[in-house]
Amino acid sequence: MSDLPKIFGHDPLVLLAEEASPKLIYEWIDMLYEAEYNPGDRRLVWLIYTVAAISEHINTYPLNAE
């Protein structure tokens, strides 16, 4: 269990570990790398939250181990 807020009552790390393939996670990482992080952007909180969830996921379940 992570300290991140729940998504529809589910832990984001469990969702990533059980539902997301490594390919999908790599695609999200690429999208987040290319995203612009502007303070006025309404997506900013979602982008930061996604970065935190993926970072925590990679620390918990290294992608090279899959």
N, C-alpha and C positions, 0 to 999 in steps of 0.2 A: 504494500500500500504506500502511495506517495502522499506528500503533503499538499499536492495540487488540488484545486477545486474539482468537484465531481462534474462529469458530463452526463446529464440525464440520470444521475444517481450512480454512475459507474466510475471507477478509478481509471484515469486516462492511461496509466501504465499497463493495466490489465487489458484494456481495449487494444492498445498497440501490440502487446505481446501475443494476444490471442487472435486478433483479427487482421493485423497489418503484416504484409509480407515485407521482407527486406527491400525488395524492389520498390514498393510503395513508399517506404520510409526514405530511401535514397532520393526518390522523386520529390518528396516533401522537403528534404534538406536542400535540394537544388532550387526549388521554388522559393524557399525562405532566404537562401543566399542571394537570389536575384531581386528579392522584394525591396521596395523603398520603405524606410521606416520614418515616416513624417509624423510629428507630434499631433497634427490636426486630422490625420487620417482616422476614420471610424474603425478601420480594420486593425489599428495598432495594438489594441489589447489582445485581440485574437492572435495576431502574429507573435507577440511576445509570449503568450500562453502556449502556443504551438511550439515555439523554440524551447521553452522550459520543459514541456512534456517530452519532446524528442530527446533533448539532452539528458534528462533523467532516465529515459528508456534506454539510451545507448550505454549509460553508466551501469544500469541494472542488467541489461541483456545485450552484451556486445554483438554488433552485427556480424563480425567475422566468425563468431561461434556458430552461426546458423548455416 
